[in-house]
Amino acid sequence: MSDPVDVPIDDDVIRLGQFLKLANLIESGSEAKTVIAAGLVRVNDEVELRRGRQLHVGDVVALAGHKARVAPD
């Protein structure tokens, strides 16, 4: 798997579903719901099933061989 790409966010936290779209790992909110429910998304190397999971700077999200890290703006 590749090194994570830093994706800056405006606030201190962001919800997982929003971050997946911001990081261009998915194309829509409904797709976020599907991939999360299927157990395909990992946060900090652990499967995450909550679309509303709050992510903080430094968290790493992985999906389909791609990784994105929450970075400060």
Steps between C-alpha positions, in 0.01 A plus 500: 500500500625850422592771748204710613417821318448800731151649466458834682176572685364839613384398848648297786291194412316355200259210468622189322238515222590863424872427506469210254342736249743787572795264447348380169489141627130484404266701280185540712357483849297194409818327389654585840212327674544191283877456534496572874215255566685236297802533730728624222620813681778498758590782737844473657517135383168402661176428311254783562125448455378846612457758226478771768834407661681821584848521354776719639826629353738208456234231449564282194209366292551210259269378224574278198877529526498878544583686821420858602615677817302777669724808493461853638406772252 
